[in-house]
Amino acid sequence: MRAPVDLAHASRLVNHGPTVLVSCAAGGVRNLMAAAWSMPVEFTPPRIAVVIDKRTLTRELILASGTLALNIATRAQADLTWTVGSVSGRDSLPTRDKFTQYGIASFAGPLLGLPLVEGCAGWMECRLLREPHAEDAYDTFFVEAVSALADSRVFSQGRWSLRPDNADLHTLHHLGAGLFGVPSSLVQGRTLPGAAD
Ligand SMILES: Cc1cc2nc3c(=O)[nH]c(=O)nc-3n(C[C@H](O)[C@H](O)[C@H](O)COP(=O)(O)O)c2cc1C
């Protein structure tokens, strides 16, 4: 069900503030963490701000490779999301790899070959926009999406389609302490009628 997403529509994958899984690889090490804080900041090319704490292994690998992937986590992945966001790859996991440790299946990204998480609603491979002065000061990274995919059952033609029959693919929105909201009801905004002159 994976289908390419036009880069002109890639920002819509994170427009509504879903929790993402940030995946990365460098020097033969791969890793994965959860991030609730990401948002689009530029339309064309699609650029996104994502907060990656300086203490994380993820940040170290991103700085080494200059690349990362944003995987849009789904309702069915709540436990996976909480787990990879609660354990650091710096911890001495028996397998030294969160993917292996927790049986997380992955596939290679189409452009950069980054490890992408199976079962997500969408995926973006991104290049880090290097800002050395800001890297010391802030946890925020600015990245540019260079490839995008989505599960066409829930996102196609640049639009989310969140329906009862695809509820397991709905996005996760972190409320704190492992509790997530999912978009359970939708409302269509319409333009107010203008006052008569
Ligand atoms: C739901 C959730 C959301 C999170 N959001 C962020 C975030 O936006 N930015 C961040 O730096 N850490 C965030 N974290 C914490 C990291 O995922 C966590 O520190 C992780 O263990 C880092 O792993 P690493 O050291 O293997 O890179 C979040 C954790 C959870 C569970």
The ligand as an SDF file (V2000), in Angstrom:
LIG
                    3D

 31 33  0  0  0  0  0  0  0  0999 V2000
    5.7040   10.1220   22.7230 C   0  0  0  0  0  0  0  0  0  0  0  0
    7.1010   10.6750   22.8620 C   0  0  0  0  0  0  0  0  0  0  0  0
    7.4380   11.8620   22.2510 C   0  0  0  0  0  0  0  0  0  0  0  0
    8.7340   12.3760   22.3460 C   0  0  0  0  0  0  0  0  0  0  0  0
    9.0380   13.5430   21.7250 N   0  0  0  0  0  0  0  0  0  0  0  0
   10.3120   14.0040   21.7220 C   0  0  0  0  0  0  0  0  0  0  0  0
   10.6710   15.1590   20.9840 C   0  0  0  0  0  0  0  0  0  0  0  0
    9.8630   15.7800   20.2970 O   0  0  0  0  0  0  0  0  0  0  0  0
   11.9770   15.5440   21.0180 N   0  0  0  0  0  0  0  0  0  0  0  0
   12.9280   14.8830   21.7560 C   0  0  0  0  0  0  0  0  0  0  0  0
   14.0970   15.2710   21.7400 O   0  0  0  0  0  0  0  0  0  0  0  0
   12.6020   13.7830   22.4750 N   0  0  0  0  0  0  0  0  0  0  0  0
   11.3350   13.3110   22.4450 C   0  0  0  0  0  0  0  0  0  0  0  0
   11.0140   12.1750   23.1300 N   0  0  0  0  0  0  0  0  0  0  0  0
   12.0550   11.4660   23.8720 C   0  0  0  0  0  0  0  0  0  0  0  0
   12.9910   10.6170   22.9830 C   0  0  0  0  0  0  0  0  0  0  0  0
   12.2310    9.8110   22.0970 O   0  0  0  0  0  0  0  0  0  0  0  0
   13.8680    9.7590   23.9200 C   0  0  0  0  0  0  0  0  0  0  0  0
   14.7730   10.6060   24.5940 O   0  0  0  0  0  0  0  0  0  0  0  0
   14.5830    8.6150   23.2430 C   0  0  0  0  0  0  0  0  0  0  0  0
   14.8370    7.6490   24.2170 O   0  0  0  0  0  0  0  0  0  0  0  0
   15.8880    9.0060   22.5870 C   0  0  0  0  0  0  0  0  0  0  0  0
   16.4660    7.8300   22.0750 O   0  0  0  0  0  0  0  0  0  0  0  0
   17.9640    7.7310   21.5470 P   0  0  0  0  0  0  0  0  0  0  0  0
   18.8880    8.1940   22.6560 O   0  0  0  0  0  0  0  0  0  0  0  0
   18.1210    6.2740   21.2380 O   0  0  0  0  0  0  0  0  0  0  0  0
   18.0890    8.6140   20.3610 O   0  0  0  0  0  0  0  0  0  0  0  0
    9.7170   11.6720   23.0770 C   0  0  0  0  0  0  0  0  0  0  0  0
    9.3730   10.4710   23.7150 C   0  0  0  0  0  0  0  0  0  0  0  0
    8.0740    9.9790   23.6060 C   0  0  0  0  0  0  0  0  0  0  0  0
    7.7260    8.6870   24.2790 C   0  0  0  0  0  0  0  0  0  0  0  0
  1  2  1  0
  2  3  1  0
  2 30  2  0
  3  4  2  0
  4  5  1  0
  4 28  1  0
  5  6  2  0
  6  7  1  0
  6 13  1  0
  7  8  2  0
  7  9  1  0
  9 10  1  0
 10 11  2  0
 10 12  1  0
 12 13  2  0
 13 14  1  0
 14 15  1  0
 14 28  1  0
 15 16  1  0
 16 17  1  0
 16 18  1  0
 18 19  1  0
 18 20  1  0
 20 21  1  0
 20 22  1  0
 22 23  1  0
 23 24  1  0
 24 25  2  0
 24 26  1  0
 24 27  1  0
 28 29  2  0
 29 30  1  0
 30 31  1  0
M  END
$$$$
